[in-house]
Amino acid sequence: MATTSAGSPISHSGQTLSRAVTFQFALDPSPEQKILLAKCAGARRFTMNHHLARVKVNLDARATEREILSEGGAPCEPSTSSLSWAAFSFINEFNAWKNGQSADSPVSGDGTRGLAWRHELPNDVFECASVDAARALENFSASRRGKRSGSPVGFPRFQAKGRVTPSFRLRNRAAANQAPSSQPIRFSDPAHLRLPKFGSVTLFGPTRKVRRMIESGRFHIYSATLTERAGRWIVSLNGVAAEFHQAERNRTNRHAVPVGVDRGIISLAVAADANGIPFESFEGVKTMKQALTNLKAANQALARTTPGSKGRQRARVRLAKTHRKVANTRRHLVHQASRSLVDRAQVLVIEDLNVAGMVRNRHLSRSISDAAMGELSRQLLYKAKWHGVEVRIADRFFPSSKICSGCGVVRNDLELSERTYSCGVCGLVLDRDLNAAINLARWQPKELSPVTLLAPTGIQLLSTA
């Protein structure tokens, strides 16, 4: 496959693909396809549990040997060799095991070795599950050695049916410069997506944008992740796309003055520029609050059902649908706000909020979660890179709400309940969030060196002063 010097693939039309993109569509599978989808999700759980069980047995055996040897004197290395946690090792081991080539391969009633149902499913389901298991164990190992940032990660949990979201991944085994019509994962027509072993699956919603991007060589599918949420299967097409046109990335009609964005609970975001002029304000997200009545009724209906009954299954789907509607509405509002800010501003300044710590406040946890503060910053980061917008990250301890945007005096006695900022020195009175947005727009880092940030999506962004 042709690539650039930076490693970006080149499509069949000569486009350089360097922008990570995901498109989601709801599926309308046939009854036979629904059964196959459930089988693939079960195969993924089965494969992951297979690898986790092998590793756990090996770790327990080595730990027992160390304990016995340490009692006899100086500690020494156990005789049981350790297993390789590499993805390729997992793939090779499971392929040999399910194909009947290992000594411990399962044996069917007729004497044949290997999994009897392995040919019914795409082989990618097993291999991608092996990769996921290796990645989870790698995170566990890095956390145990103190080389992983964030909260400590324990040994991966076993995948139990009904306790994990049914999901699996299929790879598009095709080069970016290969013709779209010959790729394993492709659109067979405007309403159908062709998947290996599944054939053509019906889609909901318009697909013209994605199909045109693929046909023109501006988007290449790497993989398709299929997930069941609230009784509906969703396909996520993950791949790389071409950069936006230069005119889209460097528009002259953008606001030249830096714009500060203050995220809050009452308002989703309040934006103002460094000159103190209000830029834009977005109404707060209250989807969870508005749906509390329906959620309460759905939870009560679920509690009254008998465990294991069909009525309980219907009640769980009803509750999940309510949560799905809340999440989709919240995500839609945040997408509108982030796109509007990126379209209009040249420089955006946001705070580095400790959202995980703020959620621990039991009085505000529901409101903070409903406000989608972390999701808004995530979308601003990757959309800003797409559109050529500079993003500056203010220090977490910068008192943007306590500083007077008129005279610069800091009010250390400002309470969270005070929604209007009033300065006793210069007499300034204005909305608290607007005052914070103005201060953010004027924020300057102590060092002028560039700061490289890693967005939650895995995209590296460059934030400069």
N, C-alpha and C positions, 0 to 999 in steps of 0.2 A: 504494500500500500504506500502510495506517495505521501510524503510528509515534508513540512518545512524544516528549516534549521532549528526552530524552537520545538519541534516535535508535534506540531498541529497537523492533522490529516488534511488532505486535499481531495475534494469531491470530483465526480466525473465531469463537472463543468469547469473545473479549475479554481473553485472557491476554496479559500483557506478557512477551515472550521476550527474555531478556538473558543467559542462561547458555550458554556454548559447550559443546557435548556431541558426542561421537562414539560411535556404536554399530557394532560389527563382527559380521559373520556370514560363515560359510564357505558357498561356493556349490557346487551340484551341477549344472553346466550340461549341456545336451545336446551331442552331437557337433557339431551345426551351431553352437551358441552358443560352444563352445570355439574353433572356427575364427574366429568373429567377434571373440571376445575377443583372440585372438592378432593379428588384423588391426588392431584398434584400438590395441593396444600398439605394433605396428610403425608405425602412422600417427603416433603421438605422437613416436616416435624420428625419423621422417622429417621431421616438421614442425620439431622443435627443431634438427636438423642443418641444415635449410634456412636458418633464421634465423641460426644461428651462422656458417655459411659466408658468407653475405652480409656480416655484420658484420666477419668476419675479413678478407675481401678488401678491404673499404672501409678498415679500419684499416691494413692493409699498404700499400695504395696511397697513403694520406695520409702514412704514415711515410716511404715512399720519396720522395715529392715534397718533404717537409721536408728530408730529407737532401740532396737535389740542390740545393734552393734555398739551404740554409745554406752550401754550398761556394762559391756565387757571391757571398756577402756577407752582408748583414743578413737574418736569418730573416723570412719572411713566410708568410701563410696559404696552404695548398695550394689549387689550383683545384678539386680533387675535393671535392664537398660531403659533409659527414658524414651518416650515416643516423640517423634517429630511433629510439631504443631504447624508445619508449613502447609499452605493450601494445596500445593501439588502432591504432597505426601498423603493428605486426606483424600484427594480425588483418586489417586492411584490405588490406595488401600480399599476404598469403598467400591470402586469399579471391579477390582479383583474379587471382593467379597460377594457382591451381588451377582457376578457372572459365574460364580462357582469355582473360581480358581484358587481360593484360599483354603487352608486346612479347616478353618472354622466356618466355612460358608454354610448357609442353611440348606437342608436336604428336604425335598418334597416327598409326598407319599408314594409317588411312582419311582423314586430313586434318583431323580434329576437334581442336580446341585444348582444353587443360586436362587434368587428371588423369582418366583414364578410369574409375577406381574410386572417385571421390570421393563418389558417391551411395550407395555400399554401406555407408558408415559414418556414425555421427552427426556432425553438424557441430561439436558441442561438443568432440570429440576434437581437432580442428585448432585451435579457438579457445583452449581451455584450454592446449594445448601452446605456443601463441604467448605466452600470459600467463606461463607458466613460463619460457620463454626470456627474456622481457623482465625478469622478476624476477632471474634468474641474472646477466644482464648488469648490472642495476642494482647488485647486490651487488658485482660485480667493479669497477664504476666507483667506488662508494663506498669500497671497500677501497684502490683505487689512489690516491684523493684523501685517504686517511687519515681518512675520516668514518664508518668502520664499526668497531664494537667487535669484539674477538675476534681470532682469528688471521687473517692476510692471506688473501685469496681471489684466486686467479688467474682467467684466462680460462676460462669454462665448457668442460668436456670434451664432445667429440662423443659422441653416444649410439650405442654399438656393440651389436649384437645378441649376446646371450650374456654381456655384461659389465655390463649394467645390469639392474635388476629390472623385469620387464614391468609396466607400470602406465599408467593413464590416468584421466581424470576426466570425469564427466558432470554438468552443472548441472541443477538442478530449476527450470526456468523457470516459476515460479509464485509468487504473493504469499503471504505468511504467512496472510492473511485469506481465502484461497481455499479452497474445500471440498476436503478430502483426496482424495475420490474422483475429482476432475478434474485432479489434479496429474500431471505426466509421470512422476515417480518416486513410486511408491506400492506398498503391499502389496495385491495382488489377492486374497489369502486368507492364512490363517495360515502357509502353507509356501511362498509364492511372492512374489517382488518383481518388479514390472514396471519395466523400463528401456526408454528410447527405442531403437528399432531391434532390441532383443533380445527383446521380449515378456516373458513371465513366466519368471523364472529360479528354480529350486528352491533353497531355503535349508536349511541345517542349523541345528538348535537352536531353542529357543523364541523366539517373536517377540511374545508377548502384551503384555509390558511396553511395548515401543516402539509397537505398534499402538494400545494404549489411550492412550498419551500423544499420539499424532497425532490420534486421533479426538476427544479432549477438548480439543484445541487447546493442549496443553502442550509440543509439540515440532514444529518445522518443519524439513524437510530443505532445506538449501541445495545440496548436491552429493553425489554418490556417487563415491568413489574405488575403483577396482577394481585389485587387485594380485595377482600370482601369486607365491606363496612355496612352494617345495618341491613343485611340481606341483599345488598347490591354489590356486584363486582365492578371494580374500577381498574382500568389499565393506565399505567404511567409509562409513556414513551420517553426514555432517557437517552440523550445523545448530545451532539455538538452542532452548533449552528455558526453561520458566518456573522461577522461583526455587522452592526448597523452601518448604513451609509454615512459618509463623512458629514453630509448635511444634517443628518439626524443627531450626530454626536457633537457637533459644534454649531449650534444655532445661534444667530446673532440677537434674537429677540429675548434671550434669557435675562433674568434679573442679575445685574452685574455685582451688586452689593451682597456680601455674605448674609445668609439667612439662617437664623437660629430656630431650631425645632424643639419645643418643650413638650414632652409626652406626659399625659396626665390621666386622671380618672374621670373627671367631669367632662373634659374635652379630650378627644383622642389625641389631638396634636394642635398646638398653637404656634404659628410661625410668624416671625417678625425679622426685619433686617437690622443691620447695625446702625442705621440712622434713626431707629425708633419708630419706623413706619410699619403698621400691621401688614403682614403679607397674606396669610390665609389661616383660617380656623376650621377645624373639622369636629363635628359633633361626636361626643363620646359614644363608645360602643356599649350598648346595654342589652345585647342579645340574650345573655344568660338571665339577667334580671327579668326581662320580658317573658321568658319561657319557664320561669320557676313554677307557675301554676300547672302547666302541662307536665313538667318534670316530676312534680310532687304526685300528680295523679298516676303517671306511668310507674313511678317507684312503688306506690301503694298497690297498684294492680299486680306488679311483679311479686311483691311480698305475700300476696294472698294465694298465689298459685302453688301447686304441688311440685316439688323438685322432680325433674325428669319427665314431666308431662308435656304434652304438646301445647297446652295453654301457657305453660311457663316459657316455652320457646317463643310463642307469639308475643308474650308480654316483654321479653327481652328485646325482640326486634323492634317493638313499638318504642321502648325506651331509647334504644340505639338510634332510631330514626330522629327522635327529638334532639338528641345530642348532635347528630350529624347536621341537622338544619341549623342549630346554633353555631356550630363551627364553620359551616359554609358561609353563613351570613356575616360572621365576624371577619373571615378571611376576605370576603368580597369588599367590605368597607375599608379594610386596611390596604388592599390592592389599589382602590380608588385614591386613597390619600397619598400613598407612596408614589404612585405614578404622577399625580398632580404636582407634587413637590419636585420630583426629578425633571419634569417637563419645563418648569418655570424658572428654576434657580440654576446658577452656575456653581455656587459654593453653598454647601449645607453643613451646619454644625449641630451635632447631637451629643447628648450626655452618655457617658458610660455607666448606665444604671445597673445596680446589683438586683436584678429582678428576682432571682432565686431567693435572695435574702428578704426582699420586700414581701414576698408571698408568705413568708413564715409569720407575718403579723395576722393573727386570727381575725382581727377586726376589719382588715382591709384585703384579705387574701382573695375573696371572691371578686371584689371590684377590680383588683389589680390583674387577676387572671382574665377577666372579661375585657379589660382595656387593651390587651394584646400588645403590651409595650415591647416585649422581646421580638414579636413577629414584625412589628413596624420597623424596628431597626434592622432586622435581617433583610427585609425587602428593600429598604433604602440603600443598603450596602451593595447588593448585587445589581440593582437597577441603576445605581449611580455609575457603576463601572461600565455597564452596557451603553449608557447615554453620554459618557464622558464628563460626568459631574464630579467635582472634588468634594470629598466628605472629610470633615475634621471631627475628631472624637475628643470632646472636652473631658478633663480629668474627673474621675468619679467624685472627688471631694471638692469640686468647684461649687461654691454656694450660689448658684444661679438664682435661686428664689429669694435669698436673703439680701442680695446686693441691690441697692437703689440704682436704677438705670439712669436717674437724673444727676445725682451727685456722687455716687460710688460708695456711700456709707453702707456698712454691713449691719443688718438687724439680726443679732443672735437670738433675740427673744421672739422671733416670728413663729407662731404656732401653725400646725398643719390645718387647723380649722379656719384660719383666716384666709379667705379667698380674694380679698382686696388688699393690695400692698399700699401702705401709707407711710411716707417718710416724714419723721419729725424734724428733719434738718432743712430740707428744701421744700417740703409741703407737697411732694409728688403723690398722687393717688391714682392708681390704675389697677387693672386686673392682675392678679398674682401670676398667672401663667404667661400673660403677655410680657410682664416685666422679666420673667425668667428667659423667655425667648429672645428678648433684646440683649440681655447679658450674654447669652450663649453666642449670639451673632458677633459680639465684640470680643469673644474669648480668643486669646493668643497663647500658644504653648510656650513653655519656658525654654525649650530647645527648638531650633529651627530645622533639625535633622528630620528626614522623612520617617514615618512610623508605619511599619507594615502590619496590617491587621488580617486576621483569618476569620472570614465570615462563617456562620454555622453551616453553610452549604458546601464549605471546602474551597471557596474561591478566594484567592489572595487579592487584597485590595491595598492600594497605596494611598495613605492619608498624609498630605503635606500641609505645612503651615502657610 
